[in-house]
Amino acid sequence: MKTKNNSATAAKQVKCPVCNEIMVAIVYGMPNLDIRKKAKQRKVFIGGCCVSEHSPKYHCYQCRKSFSGDLQTNIDENDDWLPK
């Protein structure tokens, strides 16, 4: 069986270091309709238009934190950079 490999959703399964739930990839830039649908389904997290080398890579919907690629740095959803 073949599966579609979309880089925004095909991220390896990474577990949250806080609550141990599976996290999703953070997608940056202007989201198209497909990405917006996946965000509503909590398959990806929309991170906004601005991205830097320090931007988080993974988001945990359970504990509402976003993490860097090395999982050492986290940002809480209450921080100002996240859309409300």
C-alpha positions as CSV (number, residue, x, y, z in Angstrom):
1,M,0.0,0.0,0.0
2,K,1.4,3.4,-1.0
3,T,1.0,6.4,1.2
4,K,1.3,10.0,0.4
5,N,4.5,11.5,1.9
6,N,3.8,15.2,2.7
7,S,6.8,16.8,4.5
8,A,4.5,18.8,6.7
9,T,2.8,15.8,8.1
10,A,5.3,13.0,7.6
11,A,7.5,14.0,10.5
12,K,8.6,11.1,12.6
13,Q,6.5,10.5,15.6
14,V,8.1,12.5,18.4
15,K,6.8,12.2,22.0
16,C,6.5,15.3,24.2
17,P,9.1,15.3,27.0
18,V,6.5,16.8,29.3
19,C,3.4,14.6,28.9
20,N,4.7,11.8,26.6
21,E,1.9,12.4,24.0
22,I,2.7,12.4,20.2
23,M,3.6,15.8,19.0
24,V,3.0,17.3,15.5
25,A,5.2,19.2,13.1
26,I,4.9,23.0,13.1
27,V,4.3,24.4,9.7
28,Y,5.5,28.0,8.9
29,G,4.5,30.3,6.1
30,M,1.1,31.0,4.5
31,P,-1.0,27.9,5.0
32,N,-2.9,26.5,2.1
33,L,-6.4,24.9,2.4
34,D,-4.9,21.4,2.9
35,I,-2.6,22.6,5.8
36,R,-5.5,24.5,7.4
37,K,-7.7,21.4,7.3
38,K,-4.8,19.3,8.9
39,A,-4.4,22.0,11.6
40,K,-8.1,21.7,12.5
41,Q,-7.6,17.9,12.7
42,R,-4.6,18.5,14.9
43,K,-2.3,16.8,12.5
44,V,0.0,19.8,12.2
45,F,0.3,23.1,14.0
46,I,0.4,26.5,12.2
47,G,3.4,28.4,13.5
48,G,2.9,31.7,11.6
49,C,4.7,33.4,8.8
50,C,8.0,34.3,10.5
51,V,10.5,31.6,11.0
52,S,14.1,31.7,12.3
53,E,16.7,29.1,13.2
54,H,15.3,29.2,16.7
55,S,11.7,28.6,15.8
56,P,10.1,25.6,17.4
57,K,9.7,22.4,15.3
58,Y,7.2,20.4,17.2
59,H,3.9,21.2,19.1
60,C,2.1,19.2,21.7
61,Y,-1.6,19.8,21.7
62,Q,-2.1,18.0,25.0
63,C,0.2,20.2,27.2
64,R,0.1,23.2,24.8
65,K,3.9,23.6,24.4
66,S,6.1,23.9,21.4
67,F,9.6,22.5,21.3
68,S,12.9,22.9,19.4
69,G,14.2,20.1,17.3
70,D,16.4,18.9,20.2
71,L,13.4,18.9,22.5
72,Q,15.4,20.9,25.1
73,T,13.7,24.3,24.6
74,N,10.0,24.8,24.9
75,I,7.6,27.7,24.5
76,D,4.2,27.7,26.2
77,E,1.1,28.6,24.2
78,N,0.6,31.6,26.6
79,D,3.7,33.2,25.2
80,D,3.2,36.2,22.9
81,W,4.5,34.7,19.7
82,L,1.6,32.3,19.3
83,P,-1.7,33.3,17.7
84,K,-4.6,33.3,20.1
